[in-house]
Amino acid sequence: MSLVISLFQQLCVYLVIAWLLSKTPLFMPLTQVTLSLPHKLVCYLIFSTFCILGTYFGLRIENSIANTRAIGAVLGGIVGGPAVGLLVGLTGGLHRYSLGGFTALACMFSTVAEGLLGGLVHRHFVARRRLDRLFNPWMVATVAFVAELMQMSIILLVARPLADAWHLVQNIAAPMLVANTLGAAMFMGMILDRRAMLEKYSVAFSARALKIAERAMGVLDQGFTQQTCAQMARILYEETGVGAVAITDCHQLLAFIGIGEDHHLPGTPITSPHTFAAISRNEVVYADGNLIPYSCTLHPGCKLGSSLVIPLRGEEGQVVGTIKLYEPKRKLFSSMNRTLGEGIARLLSGQILSGKYNEQKRLLAQGEIKLLQAQINPHFLFNALNTLSAVIRRDPEQARTLVQHLSTFFRKNLKRQSDEVSLRDELEHVQAYLQIEQARFADHLSVQWQIPEALLECRLLAFSLQPVVENAIKHGISQMLEPGCLTLGAEAQADALQLVVSDNAGLYQPPADKSGLGMNIVDRRIKARYGEQYGVRVECEPGRLTRVIISLPLTEVLC
């Protein structure tokens, strides 16, 4: 009984060391099935150490040692696999052999066998995808029990004289079976606890990060302004639970929420040296209030005691501002919030870049609209005035009607600052244009409309139809000797709206390059907005028909 108690005392020291190790990053590879080479190496070093410690903490009995060496060998194989188990057993066995005694050789063989047994158990469960069983303390206890029985058998087979070996086994078998079985199970329990804590931490971190990402989605796409930054700071303050949140550009405070908001006022210049350091060095600055002192530069009575300043990066990694998390003087930063803060900064940096990109796209779209307007107005106005000059002499009433259509056409040109309109509005613009062209060509041009009433409220990009209609007249019907017919149609398919402009000239010639205006601009704008699967497609039957098909996503364009 005294041997059992003494062995358990040594086991307690052994497990205390294991518990202390579990609080370090070295323990991390042990919480997963070790497959990568670096993790296998860490696993080997840790369990070899425990294998050797098990021998040192053992009790000398009749020129032999009652020990807990089997725990390190068995667990090394179970966690690391056969190769790690064999190496751990070999290391622990050679160490035991170096200490001498009539059981030295038997103990060396048995330690190698114990490590290999743990490795074979590892291989068995991995092959059957039962990884959860590897971390079951009852399973580990069973393997350790079998390993100790195997050790006692090897001592009886190898150690000599046999009478001494039998006497030794009678004395140490029961204590070592109990100590190693319970010790292995308790060691695995520590690994399980550490694993559960890491999973809980990871789940909490992921849930919080996803919640922030969900709420923050698209906020800064609208611009890096005081209004959007205030909205973002409120989200971060509510989700992280820190003392305060601030967002700055490189010169002034844009938003502040939390403790100290009475004197940290948006719009005021940056005064914190930590913020200047983060901006100038383009790196995270953590002033914990101890190793790196922190004190508010605005108010001596400020309750904030620590600050984490993280740069926000724009194009080419250049700093465009900072996000700052604060904690009050009585509270330390949690490691989760520090890690989360850096992730948030990457999220916001991406949104800032996205906002700038969207602004550039908007300006480009406006520029293309103006380019279309500039292309349309000069030569159309010239032709329209010539037509009016001819009509006024023979039919003043028709001339007044044409002036009204011309006024409608240019009014819609001037009023269309938005890049998206209804199909009804786009058709009114096209109709005003065609009324003037019909007066110009007289009976040489007829127009057919095949537009379902149900599609008139669909949304599409402004100036999507007029340049296509103009091309059909300018490069098709105007070149014909016989009368020309222009047809405008619309059709809703399963997932797309198709607008069709066709003429009976069949004179379409593909351009030599894509640098032209008109239809090319319409095609580029649609693809940029909706994707490469949409845009402008031309079908031509020479001398008979030219059909231009404009494809738009139905889900995007319906009201």
C-alpha positions in Angstrom: 0.0 0.0 0.0 2.9 2.4 0.8 4.3 1.7 -2.7 0.9 2.8 -4.3 0.8 6.0 -2.2 4.4 6.8 -3.0 3.9 6.2 -6.7 0.8 8.4 -6.7 2.7 11.1 -5.0 5.3 11.0 -7.8 2.4 10.8 -10.4 1.0 14.1 -8.9 4.3 15.9 -9.5 4.3 14.5 -13.0 0.8 15.7 -13.7 1.4 19.1 -12.3 4.3 19.6 -14.8 1.9 18.4 -17.5 -0.7 20.9 -16.4 1.8 23.8 -16.4 2.9 22.7 -19.9 -0.8 22.8 -21.0 -0.8 26.5 -20.4 1.9 27.1 -23.0 1.7 27.3 -26.9 3.8 24.1 -27.0 0.8 22.1 -25.9 -1.2 23.2 -29.0 -0.1 20.4 -31.3 -1.2 17.8 -28.8 -4.8 19.0 -29.0 -5.1 17.8 -32.6 -4.2 14.6 -34.4 -0.6 15.2 -35.2 0.1 14.7 -38.9 2.5 17.5 -40.1 6.2 17.0 -39.6 6.8 20.1 -37.4 4.0 19.0 -35.1 5.3 15.4 -35.0 8.6 16.8 -33.9 7.0 18.8 -31.1 5.0 15.8 -30.0 8.2 13.7 -29.9 10.1 16.2 -27.8 7.2 16.6 -25.3 6.4 13.0 -24.8 10.1 11.9 -24.8 10.6 14.4 -22.0 7.7 13.0 -20.0 8.9 9.5 -20.7 12.3 10.4 -19.1 10.6 12.3 -16.3 8.5 9.2 -15.5 11.7 7.2 -15.0 13.3 9.9 -12.8 10.2 10.3 -10.7 10.0 6.5 -10.2 10.9 4.6 -7.0 13.9 2.3 -6.6 12.8 -1.2 -5.7 15.2 -4.2 -5.6 17.6 -2.8 -8.2 14.7 -1.8 -10.4 12.4 1.3 -10.8 8.6 1.4 -10.3 7.7 4.3 -12.7 5.2 6.1 -14.8 7.3 6.0 -18.0 4.6 4.2 -19.9 2.4 7.3 -19.9 4.7 9.3 -22.1 5.4 6.3 -24.5 1.7 5.4 -24.9 0.4 8.9 -25.4 3.3 9.8 -27.8 2.1 7.0 -30.0 -1.7 7.7 -29.6 -1.3 11.4 -30.4 1.6 11.3 -32.9 1.3 8.0 -34.7 3.5 4.9 -35.0 6.7 6.7 -36.0 6.4 9.2 -33.1 5.4 6.4 -30.7 8.4 4.2 -31.7 10.9 7.1 -31.4 9.5 8.2 -28.0 9.6 4.6 -26.8 13.2 4.2 -28.1 14.3 7.4 -26.4 12.7 6.6 -23.1 13.9 3.0 -23.3 17.5 3.9 -24.0 17.4 6.4 -21.1 16.1 3.6 -18.8 18.8 1.2 -20.1 21.5 3.7 -19.3 20.5 3.7 -15.6 21.3 -0.1 -15.3 19.7 -2.8 -13.2 18.8 -6.4 -13.9 15.5 -5.2 -15.7 17.2 -2.5 -17.8 17.1 -4.4 -21.0 13.5 -5.7 -20.4 12.4 -2.1 -19.6 14.0 -0.8 -22.7 12.2 -3.4 -24.9 8.9 -2.8 -23.1 9.0 1.0 -23.5 9.6 0.7 -27.2 6.7 -1.8 -27.4 4.4 0.6 -25.4 5.2 3.5 -27.8 4.6 1.3 -30.8 1.3 0.0 -29.3 0.0 3.6 -28.9 1.0 4.3 -32.5 -0.8 1.3 -33.8 -3.9 2.4 -31.9 -3.5 5.8 -33.6 -3.3 4.2 -37.0 -6.3 2.0 -36.4 -8.6 4.9 -35.5 -7.3 7.3 -38.1 -7.8 4.7 -40.9 -11.5 4.3 -39.7 -11.9 8.1 -39.4 -12.7 7.7 -35.7 -10.5 10.6 -34.5 -12.8 11.3 -31.6 -11.9 7.9 -30.0 -8.2 8.9 -29.9 -9.0 11.6 -27.3 -11.2 9.4 -25.2 -9.7 9.0 -21.7 -11.3 5.6 -21.2 -9.7 4.3 -24.4 -6.3 5.7 -23.4 -6.7 4.2 -19.9 -7.4 0.8 -21.6 -4.3 1.1 -23.8 -2.1 2.1 -20.9 -3.4 -0.9 -18.9 -2.6 -3.3 -21.7 0.8 -1.7 -22.2 1.6 -2.3 -18.5 0.5 -5.9 -18.7 2.8 -6.2 -21.7 5.7 -4.6 -19.8 5.3 -7.1 -16.9 5.3 -10.0 -19.4 8.4 -8.7 -21.1 10.2 -8.4 -17.7 9.3 -12.0 -17.0 10.5 -13.1 -20.4 13.8 -11.1 -20.6 14.9 -10.2 -17.0 17.2 -12.8 -15.3 17.3 -14.4 -12.8 13.6 -15.3 -13.3 13.0 -15.7 -9.6 14.0 -12.1 -9.0 11.9 -10.9 -12.0 8.9 -12.8 -10.7 9.3 -11.4 -7.2 9.6 -7.8 -8.6 6.5 -8.2 -10.8 4.5 -9.4 -7.8 5.5 -6.2 -5.9 5.2 -3.5 -8.7 2.5 -4.9 -11.1 -0.6 -3.7 -9.2 0.8 -0.2 -8.3 2.1 0.5 -11.8 -1.0 -0.8 -13.5 -3.2 1.6 -11.4 -0.8 4.5 -11.5 -0.1 4.4 -15.3 -3.7 3.7 -16.2 -5.1 6.6 -14.2 -2.2 8.8 -15.1 -2.6 8.3 -18.8 -6.4 9.0 -18.5 -5.8 12.1 -16.5 -3.1 13.4 -18.9 -5.5 12.9 -21.8 -8.2 14.7 -19.7 -5.9 17.7 -19.6 -5.5 17.5 -23.4 -9.2 17.3 -23.8 -9.8 20.3 -21.5 -7.3 22.4 -23.4 -8.8 21.3 -26.7 -12.3 22.2 -25.5 -11.1 25.6 -24.3 -9.5 26.4 -27.6 -12.6 25.3 -29.5 -14.8 27.4 -27.3 -12.4 30.4 -27.7 -12.4 29.8 -31.5 -16.2 29.5 -31.7 -16.6 32.7 -29.7 -14.0 34.6 -31.8 -15.6 33.4 -35.1 -19.1 34.2 -34.0 -18.1 37.7 -32.9 -16.1 38.3 -36.1 -18.9 37.1 -38.3 -21.4 39.3 -36.5 -19.2 42.3 -36.9 -18.6 41.5 -40.6 -22.3 41.1 -41.1 -23.3 44.4 -39.5 -20.4 46.3 -41.0 -20.9 45.0 -44.6 -21.0 47.9 -47.0 -20.9 50.7 -44.4 -17.6 52.3 -45.6 -18.4 51.5 -49.3 -20.3 54.8 -49.1 -17.1 56.7 -48.3 -14.6 57.3 -45.5 -16.6 60.1 -43.9 -17.6 61.2 -40.4 -21.1 59.8 -40.8 -20.0 56.4 -42.0 -17.2 56.1 -39.5 -19.6 57.0 -36.7 -21.9 54.2 -37.8 -18.9 51.8 -37.9 -17.6 52.8 -34.5 -21.0 52.2 -33.0 -21.0 48.7 -34.4 -17.5 47.9 -33.1 -18.3 49.4 -29.7 -21.4 47.2 -29.3 -19.9 44.0 -30.6 -16.4 44.1 -28.9 -17.4 45.4 -25.5 -14.3 47.5 -25.2 -14.3 50.8 -23.3 -14.2 53.0 -26.4 -13.7 52.9 -30.1 -12.3 55.7 -32.3 -11.7 56.0 -36.1 -9.3 58.6 -37.6 -7.9 59.6 -40.9 -4.3 60.7 -41.0 -5.1 64.1 -39.6 -8.3 64.2 -37.5 -10.7 62.2 -35.4 -13.6 61.0 -37.5 -15.6 59.1 -34.9 -15.5 58.3 -31.2 -17.9 56.1 -29.1 -17.6 55.2 -25.4 -15.8 56.4 -22.3 -14.3 59.9 -22.9 -16.6 60.9 -25.7 -17.3 64.2 -23.9 -13.8 65.4 -24.8 -12.8 63.1 -27.7 -14.7 65.1 -30.3 -15.0 64.2 -34.0 -13.5 66.7 -36.3 -10.7 67.7 -33.9 -7.0 67.1 -34.9 -5.1 64.0 -33.8 -3.0 64.6 -30.7 -2.1 61.1 -29.5 1.6 60.2 -30.0 0.6 56.5 -30.3 -1.7 57.4 -33.2 1.1 59.4 -34.9 3.5 56.5 -34.4 1.0 53.9 -35.9 0.5 56.2 -39.0 4.2 57.1 -39.5 5.5 53.5 -39.0 2.5 51.7 -40.6 2.4 49.3 -37.7 0.1 48.3 -34.8 0.9 50.3 -31.5 -0.3 48.8 -28.2 0.0 51.1 -25.2 -0.9 48.8 -22.3 -0.5 51.5 -19.7 2.3 49.6 -18.0 5.3 48.7 -20.2 4.2 51.4 -22.6 2.6 54.2 -20.7 -0.8 55.6 -21.9 -2.4 58.9 -20.8 -5.1 60.9 -22.6 -3.6 64.0 -24.2 -7.0 65.8 -24.1 -8.2 65.6 -20.5 -6.2 64.8 -17.3 -9.2 63.1 -15.7 -9.9 60.7 -18.6 -10.7 57.2 -17.4 -9.1 55.4 -20.4 -6.0 53.5 -19.4 -4.8 51.6 -22.5 -5.0 51.9 -26.2 -4.6 49.6 -29.3 -4.0 51.6 -32.5 -4.2 49.7 -35.8 -3.5 51.3 -39.2 -6.1 51.3 -41.9 -4.4 50.7 -45.2 -5.6 51.8 -48.7 -4.0 51.4 -52.1 -0.5 49.9 -52.2 -0.6 49.5 -48.4 -0.5 53.2 -47.7 -2.0 54.3 -44.3 -5.3 56.2 -44.8 -6.3 56.3 -41.1 -6.5 54.2 -37.9 -8.9 52.3 -35.8 -8.4 52.7 -32.0 -9.7 50.4 -29.3 -9.5 51.6 -25.7 -10.0 50.0 -22.3 -10.5 51.8 -18.9 -7.7 51.9 -16.3 -9.1 49.0 -14.3 -9.4 46.6 -17.2 -6.8 44.9 -19.4 -7.2 44.1 -23.1 -8.3 40.6 -23.7 -6.2 38.7 -26.3 -9.4 38.1 -28.3 -10.1 41.8 -28.6 -6.5 42.5 -29.6 -6.6 39.8 -32.4 -10.1 40.8 -33.3 -9.0 44.5 -33.6 -6.4 43.6 -36.2 -8.9 41.5 -38.2 -11.4 44.4 -38.0 -8.7 46.8 -39.4 -8.3 44.5 -42.4 -12.0 44.4 -42.9 -12.3 48.2 -42.8 -9.3 48.6 -45.1 -11.0 46.4 -47.6 -14.2 48.4 -47.4 -12.4 51.7 -47.8 -10.7 50.3 -51.0 -14.1 49.0 -52.2 -15.6 52.4 -51.5 -13.0 54.2 -53.5 -13.3 51.6 -56.3 -17.1 52.1 -56.4 -16.7 55.9 -56.5 -14.3 55.6 -59.4 -16.8 53.3 -61.2 -19.5 55.8 -60.5 -17.4 58.7 -61.9 -16.5 56.5 -64.9 -20.1 55.7 -65.6 -21.0 59.4 -65.4 -18.1 60.1 -67.8 -19.3 57.5 -70.2 -22.9 59.0 -70.1 -21.5 62.4 -70.8 -19.4 60.9 -73.6 -22.5 59.4 -75.1 -24.4 62.7 -74.8 -21.5 64.5 -76.4 -21.5 62.0 -79.3 -25.3 62.2 -79.8 -25.8 65.9 -79.6 -23.6 67.5 -82.3 -24.4 65.5 -85.4 -28.0 64.8 -84.3 -28.6 68.5 -83.7 -27.1 69.3 -87.1 -29.4 66.8 -88.9 -32.5 67.9 -86.9 -32.0 71.5 -87.7 -31.6 70.7 -91.4 -34.8 68.7 -91.2 -36.6 71.5 -89.5 -35.4 74.0 -92.1 -36.9 71.9 -94.8 -40.2 71.1 -93.0 -40.9 74.7 -91.9 -41.4 75.8 -95.5 -43.9 73.2 -96.4 -45.6 72.3 -93.1 -45.3 74.8 -90.2 -47.6 72.6 -88.0 -45.3 69.6 -88.4 -42.3 71.8 -87.7 -43.8 72.8 -84.3 -44.4 69.1 -83.5 -40.8 68.4 -84.4 -39.6 71.2 -82.1 -41.5 69.7 -79.3 -39.9 66.2 -79.9 -36.5 67.9 -80.2 -37.1 69.6 -76.9 -38.2 66.3 -75.2 -35.1 64.6 -76.5 -32.6 67.2 -75.2 -34.5 67.6 -71.9 -34.2 63.9 -71.2 -30.5 64.2 -72.1 -29.9 67.0 -69.7 -32.1 65.5 -66.8 -30.5 62.0 -66.9 -27.8 62.4 -64.3 -28.6 59.0 -62.8 -27.1 56.0 -64.6 -30.3 53.9 -64.1 -33.8 54.5 -65.6 -37.0 52.6 -66.3 -37.6 51.0 -69.7 -40.6 53.4 -70.1 -38.3 56.4 -69.7 -35.7 55.0 -72.0 -38.4 54.4 -74.7 -39.7 57.9 -74.4 -36.2 59.2 -75.1 -35.8 56.8 -78.1 -39.3 57.8 -79.4 -38.5 61.5 -79.3 -35.3 60.7 -81.3 -37.2 58.5 -83.8 -40.0 61.1 -84.4 -37.3 63.5 -85.7 -35.6 60.8 -87.8 -38.9 59.8 -89.3 -39.5 63.4 -90.3 -36.1 63.4 -91.9 -36.4 60.1 -93.8 -40.2 60.4 -94.4 -41.6 57.2 -95.9 -38.1 55.7 -96.1 -38.3 54.8 -92.4 -41.0 52.9 -90.5 -40.9 51.8 -86.9 -42.5 48.9 -85.2 -42.9 48.6 -81.4 -43.1 45.2 -79.7 -42.8 46.1 -76.0 -45.0 44.2 -73.5 -46.7 46.6 -71.0 -45.6 44.4 -68.1 -41.9 45.2 -68.8 -42.1 49.0 -68.9 -41.1 49.5 -65.3 -38.0 47.3 -65.5 -34.8 49.1 -64.7 -31.8 49.4 -67.0 -28.8 51.6 -67.6 -29.6 55.0 -69.1 -28.6 55.4 -72.8 -28.7 51.6 -73.4 -31.1 51.8 -76.3 -30.6 55.2 -78.0 -27.0 54.6 -79.3 -28.1 51.2 -80.7 -31.1 52.7 -82.4 -28.9 55.5 -83.8 -26.4 52.9 -85.2 -29.2 51.0 -86.9 -30.3 54.1 -88.7 -26.9 55.7 -89.4 -25.1 52.6 -90.6 -28.0 50.6 -91.8 -31.3 52.1 -93.0 -29.8 55.4 -94.2 -27.6 53.4 -96.6 -30.6 51.7 -98.2 -32.3 52.6 -101.5 -35.5 50.8 -100.6 -37.7 51.6 -97.5 -36.2 50.7 -94.1 -38.0 49.1 -91.2 -36.8 49.4 -87.6 -38.2 47.1 -84.9 -37.8 47.5 -81.2 -38.8 44.5 -79.0 -38.5 43.3 -75.4 -38.8 39.8 -73.9 -38.5 38.3 -70.4 -36.8 35.0 -70.3 -36.0 32.6 -67.4 -33.3 34.8 -65.9 -32.8 37.6 -68.4 -34.5 40.6 -70.0 -33.6 40.9 -73.7 -34.1 44.1 -75.6 -33.9 43.7 -79.4 -33.3 46.4 -82.0 -33.4 45.1 -85.6 -33.3 46.6 -89.1 -33.8 45.2 -92.5 -30.6 46.5 -94.0 -28.2 43.7 -93.0 -25.2 46.0 -93.4 -23.5 45.4 -90.1 -19.7 45.2 -90.2 -17.8 44.2 -87.0 -15.4 47.0 -86.0 -11.7 46.5 -86.4 -11.1 47.2 -82.7 -13.1 47.8 -79.6 -12.2 51.5 -79.2 -15.3 52.9 -80.8 -18.2 54.6 -79.1 -21.9 53.9 -79.1 -22.6 50.2 -78.8 -19.2 49.4 -77.4 -19.8 51.8 -74.5 -23.2 50.3 -73.9 -21.7 46.8 -73.8 -18.9 47.7 -71.4 -21.2 49.5 -69.0 -23.6 46.5 -68.9 -20.8 44.0 -68.3 -19.2 46.2 -65.6 -22.5 46.5 -63.8 -24.0 43.0 -64.2 -21.2 40.6 -65.3 -19.6 39.2 -68.4 -22.5 37.0 -69.2 -24.6 40.1 -70.1 -24.1 42.8 -72.6 -24.6 43.5 -76.4 -24.7 40.8 -79.0 -25.1 41.3 -82.8 -26.6 38.9 -85.3 -26.4 39.7 -89.0 -27.8 38.2 -92.2 -26.1 40.2 -94.9 -28.5 42.1 -97.1 -31.5 41.0 -95.1 -31.3 41.6 -91.3 -29.2 43.1 -88.5 -30.4 42.2 -85.0 -28.8 43.8 -81.9 -29.7 41.9 -78.6 -29.1 43.7 -75.3 -29.1 41.1 -72.4 -29.7 42.2 -68.8 -30.3 40.1 -65.6 -34.0 40.0 -65.0 -33.6 39.8 -61.2 -31.5 43.0 -61.3 -33.8 45.1 -63.6 -37.3 44.2 -62.3 -38.8 46.8 -59.9 
